[in-house]
Amino acid sequence: MPNRLAHETSPYLQQHAGNPVDWYPWGPEALERARREDRPILLSVGYSACHWCHVMAHESFEDGSVAALMNRHFVNIKVDREERPDIDQIYQMAHQMIARGAGGWPLT
């Protein structure tokens, strides 16, 4: 069953359209749902050529039990860093400040 990424133009987002995770692209629909339902956002930033992004997708986002947990507790947003470098930069900087180390991808 495809999620909301099926009609996105980003090849990276389209790669996740068949995941059991109820992914949203970055935008007002996802942010409004999170506000309305008072649910945290699970943000996942990656890109098509990222090896570890594909590993995480296979080991986590394609797993039905993981997806069920994510769908039950979070509003899940998938971002292509090549399409939205502005969002990637904000969250990479936040991660580096919190972790006091280097960032990277996938950033979840």
N, C-alpha and C positions, 0 to 999 in steps of 0.2 A: 504494500500500500504506500504510494508516494506521499511525502509530506509537503510542506510549503516551499521546498527548494526546487521542485520539479520544473518550475517555469522561470527560474533565475537564469541570467545570462552567463554567470561565472561557471566555467567548467568545474572548478573545485566544489562549488556549492551543488552543482548538478550531480557530482559523484556521490553525494550524501542524500540524494532525493529518495533512495530506496531504503535508507536506514529505518529501523523501527523507532528510532528517536523522533519525537515530534519537533523537528527543527523549524525555527523561524529564521528568515534572513534578518539582518539588523534593520530596524525601522519602527515606526510608531505602533504598528499592530502588536508586536511583541512587547514593547515597553508598556503600552496601555494594559495589556493582559496581566503583566507582572504587577502593575500598580493596583488594578481592579481586584485581583485575587490575592494580593499581598504575599506574593511568592518570590523567592530569590531567582535571579537569572543565573543560568549556567552558560557562560560565554566560552566558545571554542573558536580560536583563531588559528588558521593554517593556510596552506597553499598547495597547489597541485603537485609540484615537484618535491615536496617535503616527504622524505622516507618515513620519518617517525610519525607524521600525520596519518599516513596510510596504516602504519602498525597500530596506532591508537584506534583508528576507525575499525579495523578488523577485530582487535582484542576487546574493545569496549562498546563502540556505537553500533556494531552489528549483533551484539549479544542481547537477546530478548529480555533477560532478567535485569541487565544493566539499564537497558532502554526503559523498561517498565518503572524502575526506581527513578530514573531521571524525569520521565513524563509525569510521575505522580507528585514529585516534590519541587520541580523547577519549571521555569519557562526557559527553554533551550534555544540559544541563538548561535548560529554558525556564521563566521565571518571569513571571507577570503582576504588575506592581508594585501594581495596585489590589487584587489578592487577597492579596498578601504584602508589605505595606509594610515589615514588619520586615526582610525579606531585602534589599529594595531599599535601605533606609536604611544597612545595614551596608556594602554594596558601593559605594554612592554615596560614602559617607564615605571608604572606602579609596581609591577612584579619585581623589577630590579631594586627599587627602593625597599620593598618589604623583605625580599630574600637576601638583599645585600650581595647580589651576585649577578651574573649574566642572565639575560633572557634567552628566548629561543622559541622554537615551534615543535610541536603544537603548544599553544598557550591556552590552557583551560583553567 
